[in-house]
Amino acid sequence: MSSTTVARRYTSPTAACEHAGRHQCALRRLEPAHDHYRDGVAATSRLIERGEPLHIAAQSIAEFWAAATRPPAQNGLGREIAAAASAVEEIERTFGLLLSDEAMVYRHWKRLIVDQRVTGRRVFDARLVAVMLARGVGRVLTFNGADFAGLGVVVLEPRAEACP
């Protein structure tokens, strides 16, 4: 059984949850009316049922916090600090293992951005992959699979994982 990291991506941190996707799986849990809500929750639940070890990166939680507390007029959810803090505690309970982003991640990240010629906002996706690689996590659950193409991890699509 391999580890999965949930990535982040607010449509704008299982596997790892992603920023405008790494935190997206986590973020969508706060938005039951969002199109991704059902698939994100179902995919996470299915991975848990299968006994998959779920992880989330500290970076994904930071990106989740930014999106959750940002005003709606700026593509955020406008949550109060207490509500965002409660959501982070739920994320920590759900994903169990927090992947830290210590110095050892840097060499993985630098190799990825140079070898894959990563530029712009994609450097943040590469940084999440570097955290994963440094910890031996090889799969990411994200609504934005294309963001991780060529970075050396297997992409799990929530809709596919939500189905039996």
C-alpha positions in Angstrom: 0.0 0.0 0.0 1.6 3.3 -1.0 1.2 6.6 0.7 -1.0 9.3 -0.9 -0.7 13.0 -0.3 -3.7 15.2 -0.8 -3.0 18.3 -2.9 -4.5 21.8 -2.8 -6.1 24.1 -5.4 -9.0 26.3 -4.6 -10.8 26.4 -7.9 -9.3 29.7 -8.5 -3.7 21.0 0.6 -5.6 10.4 1.0 -2.9 11.6 -1.0 -1.7 15.1 -0.5 -4.6 17.9 -0.9 -3.4 21.0 -3.3 -3.3 25.4 -3.4 -5.9 26.5 -5.9 -6.0 22.1 -5.7 -3.6 20.9 -2.9 -5.8 22.4 -0.3 -8.8 22.1 -2.6 -9.9 18.7 -1.3 -9.7 20.1 2.2 -11.2 23.4 1.2 -14.2 21.9 -0.6 -15.2 20.1 2.6 -16.3 23.6 3.8 -18.4 24.2 0.7 -21.2 21.6 0.4 -22.7 23.5 -2.6 -19.5 23.5 -4.6 -19.2 21.2 -7.7 -16.2 19.4 -6.2 -17.6 18.8 -2.7 -19.1 15.4 -3.3 -16.1 14.0 -5.2 -13.6 15.4 -2.8 -15.3 14.1 0.3 -16.1 10.7 -1.4 -12.6 10.2 -2.6 -11.0 11.0 0.8 -13.5 8.6 2.5 -12.8 5.9 -0.1 -9.1 6.1 0.5 -9.6 5.9 4.2 -11.9 2.9 3.8 -9.2 1.2 1.7 -6.7 1.7 4.5 -4.6 4.2 2.6 -2.2 6.3 4.8 -3.3 9.9 4.2 -0.9 12.8 4.5 -1.1 16.6 4.1 1.8 19.0 3.7 2.2 22.1 6.0 2.2 24.1 2.7 -1.2 22.8 1.9 -2.6 23.8 5.3 -1.1 27.3 4.8 -2.7 27.6 1.4 -6.0 26.3 2.8 -5.9 29.0 5.5 -5.2 31.7 3.0 -8.2 30.7 0.8 -10.5 30.0 3.7 -9.9 33.4 5.4 -9.6 35.5 2.2 -12.7 37.6 1.5 -15.2 36.2 -1.1 -14.6 39.2 -3.3 -11.0 38.0 -3.7 -11.9 34.3 -4.5 -11.9 33.3 -0.8 -14.4 31.8 1.6 -14.4 34.7 4.1 -14.3 32.4 7.1 -13.6 33.8 10.6 -10.4 32.8 12.3 -12.2 30.4 14.7 -13.9 28.6 11.9 -10.7 28.3 9.9 -8.9 27.0 12.9 -11.6 24.4 13.5 -11.4 23.3 9.9 -7.6 23.0 10.2 -8.0 20.8 13.3 -10.4 18.6 11.3 -7.9 18.4 8.4 -5.2 17.3 10.9 -7.5 14.6 12.3 -8.5 13.4 8.8 -5.1 13.2 7.3 -3.2 12.1 10.4 0.4 12.8 9.2 1.6 16.3 8.6 4.5 16.4 6.2 6.9 19.1 7.2 8.8 21.2 4.8 12.2 21.2 6.3 15.6 21.9 4.6 15.9 18.4 3.1 13.0 19.2 0.8 15.0 22.0 -0.9 17.3 19.7 -2.9 14.3 17.7 -4.2 12.6 21.0 -5.1 15.6 22.5 -6.8 16.2 19.4 -8.9 12.5 19.3 -10.0 12.4 23.0 -11.0 15.7 22.8 -13.0 15.2 19.4 -14.6 11.5 19.9 -15.5 12.1 23.6 -16.4 9.3 24.7 -13.9 8.4 28.4 -14.0 5.7 30.7 -12.5 3.1 29.4 -10.1 4.0 25.9 -10.9 7.0 26.2 -8.6 4.5 25.8 -5.7 3.3 22.5 -7.2 6.9 21.4 -7.5 7.5 22.3 -3.9 4.6 20.1 -2.8 6.0 17.3 -4.8 9.4 17.9 -3.3 7.9 17.5 0.2 6.2 14.3 -0.9 9.4 12.9 -2.5 11.5 13.7 0.6 9.0 11.6 2.6 8.5 8.8 0.1 4.9 9.7 -0.8 4.2 8.9 -4.4 0.6 9.8 -5.1 -1.4 13.0 -5.0 -5.2 13.5 -4.9 -6.1 16.6 -6.7 -8.7 18.3 -9.0 -5.7 19.8 -10.9 -3.8 16.8 -12.2 -2.3 18.6 -15.1 -0.4 20.8 -12.6 1.6 17.7 -11.5 2.4 16.3 -14.9 6.0 15.4 -15.3 6.9 15.9 -11.6 7.3 12.3 -10.7 4.1 11.5 -8.8 1.0 9.5 -9.6 -2.1 11.7 -9.8 -5.4 10.5 -8.4 -8.5 12.2 -9.6 -11.2 12.6 -6.9 -14.0 11.6 -9.2 -12.3 8.4 -10.1 -11.4 7.6 -6.5 -14.9 8.4 -5.3 -16.4 5.6 -7.5 -16.3 2.0 -6.3 
